[in-house]
Amino acid sequence: MTLSGRDAYRAELTALAADDERIVCLEADLGGKGHPFQSAYPDRYFNLGIAEGAMVDMAAGLAAGGYRPFVSTFAPFAALRAAESLKLTLGYLAASVTVVAPYAGVSGAWFGTTHHCLEDFAVLRSVPGVTIAAPYGEQDMRAVVRAAAGSGRPHYIRTGRNAAYESLPGSGSGSGSGVGSGIEIGVGTGIGIGTELPLVNWANQGEPGQACLVSVGEEGTRLALEATALRPELAHAHLTYLDHHHLELAAAELADRHDRFVVVEEHRREGGIAEGLALLLPRCEVSGVNTGHAWPTEGGDHQEVMAQLGLDLPAVLGAADRLTAQPV
């Protein structure tokens, strides 16, 4: 059975902890019953309750003592409520702390605006030195967790709630898969640990002159896959690593193949990946399909709330049509 992103994180971290006693797991009252890490290593598992800033501060102390802390809480409470602690711990101290943030975007759906997070890329991408990832599928998540555990550098990993997706070909299978160039996490920042993921995972090659969809995260990638199933002439490039350093490398590869891009992301327009790529690709046309400026006013499941905000399949196809029709 394919695991959701947050369950894949828990399973992979538990497996890694068997061979690395430095790994500790901190949760902010999200563990639930039967957390695999807690069951396997109760002396290395800490539930801090709804004290997210204190949890990140505690992780900083553990990292200073030689541990590799992984902390997890809802994305809005990690990226927004604990923002000051994240800035100091992940940025200023460059501590070996990995933050895993489920319930990103509007995956909390009917939990409402307090449990939605459409601003985390904007916050975390403004903190120097943080590696930012938004995996798609179980194998993608497992590979990101392995890279974070081995790097000893600060990471922010974004995922959804319970959705489970099969990873794209090439995810977690090594950079020699032929679907994109390999990357080293943090090259240029003194890290230099290899990962199994391609820098750009080309899910669909597309045709010349057509727009290229650039997918970010779980729901952006789902929509891009649905779009190319209907319109195979569109290219589709999936990005897992989204901090400035890795986005800069990805931009160079994207520009080698295409000159018009539609970035699909479950995030506000401001501070999102479309804005970042537009600055890095000044000779290309870059547009975005995102959650815009509105606040959800009605309940619904994840996809219904996304549609309220303008992020759905018709919006993706419409953006691709408009961009393809424009001269470059």
N, C-alpha and C positions, 0 to 999 in steps of 0.2 A: 504494500500500500504506500502510495506517495505521501510524504509528510508535508504539512504546511511549513512555511518559513520558520516560524517560531519553534515548532516541534523539531524541525531538522537542526536548528541551532542547539537545542537542549540535548538531542541525541549525539551530535558530533562533539560537543563540549565534554559530555560525559565520557565518550570514547577517548578523547585526547587526554583527559585527566588521569587515565589509567597509567600513562607513561610519563606524565609531567606533574610532579607534586606541587609545582608552583601555581598551577591553575586553581583559582577559587571562583565561586559563583555567588553573586549577590543579586537578590530580587527584592522588588518593592511591593510585596504582597501580591505577586502574580503567579507564584509557584503552583498553587492549587494542590490537589491531592496527587500523590504519586509522582512528583517531579523526579525524573531519572537521576539527576545529579545529587539531589538530596538523599535519595535511596542508596546510591552507591558510595557517596562520600559525605556523610552528614557533618563531619568535622570541618569540611571546607565549603559548606553551604550556609549562607546567612540571609535571613528574611528581615529586611530593615523596616517593613511596614511602609506607610505612605510618608516617608521622609527622604524624598528623592535627592535633594541637595546633600544631606548628610551621608547618603549612600555613596555618592560620587566622591565626597571628601574622604570617606573611609577607604574607598578603593585607591585613592591617591596615596594614603598612608601605607596600605598593603603593597602597592607597587614600589614605594620607597624602601620597603623591607625585603624586596626581591621576589615578590609574588607576581602573578599574571592575572589580575582580576578581570572578570567579565561581569558587567552589571546590566540588568534588564528592567525596564519599566515601560509603560505606555509612552509612545513618542511625544505627545504633548507635554508630559510631565518630565521627560528627559531633556528634550531640546528647548523647552520654554520655561518650565518651572525651575529647573536646575541649571539654567543657562550660565549663570555666573560661575558655578562650580565647574561646569564643563569647560568654560573658557580658561579657567586657571589650571585645571587638572590636565586636560587634553592639549591645550595650547601652550600656556606659559611654562608649565612644568614638563610638558611632553612625556607624561607618565605612561607606562605600559598598561593602559586601561582600555578595554573595549566596551563600548556601550551598544547594546542590542535593543532596538526600539520597535516593538510591534505596535499594532494599531495606528500605523502611519496613515497619512491622507485622511480619508473619511471611512476607513475600513471599520471603525466603530459604529458607523451608520446611526442606528436608532439611539445610541448613547448620547448623541447630540454634540453641540459645538464644543463643550468642555472637554470632550474626548476625541475631537478631531485635531489633526496636525497637518496643516498645509503650508507651514512656514519653516520646517526644519532644515531644508537645504540652504535657505537664505541665511539662517543662523550659523550652521556648522561650516558652510563653505567660506564664511568670513573669518574663521578662526584658523590661523596659519598652522600647518603641520599635521592636521587631522586627515587621515585617510577615510574617505566616505564611500560607502557601498550600498547599493540597493539591489540585492540578488533577485533573480527570477527562477523559481523552482528549487527543489530539494538539493540537487547536486551543486548548483550555483551557491546556495547558502553554505553547504558543507565546505566547499572550497574556500569561500571567504573567511569562514571561522578558522579553518586550518592556517590560512595565511596570517590572520590576525594573531593567533596564538604563537606562531613562530617568529613574528616580526619584532615583538617587544616594543611596538610603537602604538600611539593612540589611534583608535578606530571608532567610527560611528557607523552602525549597520542598521539599515531601515528595512522593515518588513511589514506585512499586513496582519490580519487577525487569524482567520482559520482557513483561508483559501489555499488549496494545494495544487501546484502546477508541475507538469513534467518540464524539466530543464531543456533548454535549447541544445541541439547538437553542438558538441565542443565544450560545454560547460563541465568543468571539473575533470576533463580528460586530457589535459596537457596542451601546451601552446603549439604543438606540431600537428594539430587537427586539420589545418588548412582552412579554417573558417575565419581566421583573423590572426593578427600578430600577437605574440605573447608579450606579457608585461612583467616587470618586477615591481613589487609594491614599494613605493617610496623612493625609487631611483631618483637621485638628485637631492634627497633629504638625508642621505647617510644610512639608508636601511639596506637595500640591495638583497632582499629575500625573494626568490622566485615564487610565482603562483601558477596554478594550473589553468587559469582562465585566460581567454584571449582579450586583448585590449579592446578590440571591436569584434563582436560576434555577428557575422553577416548571415542573418537568418534567411534573407532573400536577396539575390543579386540585382534583380530588377532590370530595366531596359534604359538605354541612354535617353536623356531628355526628360525622363520622368522624375518626379519627386522621390526623395529617399526619406522614409520614416525612420526616426531615431527614437527608440523606445527606452524608457526609464522606469525601473521598478516593476512590480507585479502587474498592476492594472494597465500601465502604459504599454507593456509588452503584450499583454492579452489583446488589447485593442489593435495593436499593430499587426499581430498575427491574424486576427479576424479580417483586417483590412486587406492584407496581401492574399488571403485565401480568396477574396472576392476580386481583387485587382492584382494579379501576379506580376504585372508590369512594373509595379512599385517596388523599389528596393526597401529593405528593412535591416537596419543596423541596431543591435542591442548593446547598450553600455551598462556595465555593472559598477565600475569605479567612477566616481563623479566629483572628486575633489579637483582643485584647479590643475594640479600637476598632471594627473592622469587624463583629465579632460583636454588639456593642451596636446598631449600625445595622440589622443583619439581624434582630435580635430584635424591633425595633419593627415591621418589615414583616411578620414572621411573625405577631405578635399581632394585627395588623389583619385577618388572614384566618382564623385558627384559634386554638383554645384548648387543644389536646392534641397533644403531639408525641412521636414516637419517634425518637431520634437514633441513627443506625446508623454506627458508626465502628470501625475496626480499631486500637483503642487500649485501654489499661486504663481501668477506670471512673474511678479517681481521676485528676484533672487533665485529663480529657477534655472534649470539646465539650458533652456532655450536662450535665455539672456546670456548665460556664460558662453555658449557656443557662438552666438551672434558676434560677440566681441572677439572671439578667436578666429572667426571666419569672415573677415571684412569684405572679401571678394565674392562671397556666396550669399544666396538668399536663405534666410533662416526664419521660420515662423514657428509658432507653438500652438498646441492644443492642450489646454490646462484647465484649472478650476477658476480662473479669472478672479473677480473681486466680490462676488456675491457670497452671502451666508445662507446655508440651507434653512428653509423655513418649514419644511415638512419632514416627517419620518420616512422610513423605507429601508430596504436592504442596501448593501454597499453600492451596487450598480445603479439603483434608483437615485441615491443621493448624488452620485457622480453625475448622472444625467441632469439633475436639477442645476448643477453648476456648469453645465455645458461640455462635459467630458464624456463623450459616447462615440459609437461607431460612425453615425452620420457626420459628426463634427470632424472626425479624422479624415474621412473620405472627402468631405467638402474642402478642407484645408489643402489636401493633396491636389485636388482638381484646380483650385485657384492658383497654387504655386506652379503647377505644371504649365498652366496657360500663360504665365507671365514670361516675357523675354528676360534673359539674364545677360 
